[in-house]
Amino acid sequence: MVGAVLTAVLCTGALAGCSQEPEPIPVKETPQLSREQFVTRANEICRRGTRDLDRRGRDLDTATPAKARRVVTKVIVPGLRDQAADVRELKGPARLERQLEPLLEETDRILDFISEDPTRYAEVDLLFADVDKGLTALGLTECGS
């Protein structure tokens, strides 16, 4: 009899636990950064991204136009997109984010333009001139170079 009661209590407890909704998984929020922290982190993202692209670029074969186009579409454009996405994920002062967003949107548009015809990468400095000026004006000197 005690065994039956114990079993009933254990089953009831187990069923009660099963009927409860699981605890929500907390969303990891990016902390609000000061302007100085934002600029420092964004510059580090761009510095690291540029260094990685330079390192990878030394090992890539660009001996033919077809291989060079492949490097642009498979390495350079995705690398630049990753940098822009990482900067976009930072949470900074609202005013700074409002100033930065059009520059990041223009970056995406230019990268789309280059992806359509990788030979356009030859004009990358000209294509990004206005974006680079805007990024530098915001203090993102590593991103705007």
Secondary structure, DSSP 8 states (H G I E B T S, - for coil): -HHHHHHHHHHHHHHHHHHS--------------HHHHHHHHHHHHHHHHHHHHHHHHTS--SSHHHHHHHIIIIIHHHHHHHHHHHHHS---HHHHHHHHHHHHHHHHHHHHHHH-GGGGGGHHHHTHHHHHHHHHTT-TTT--
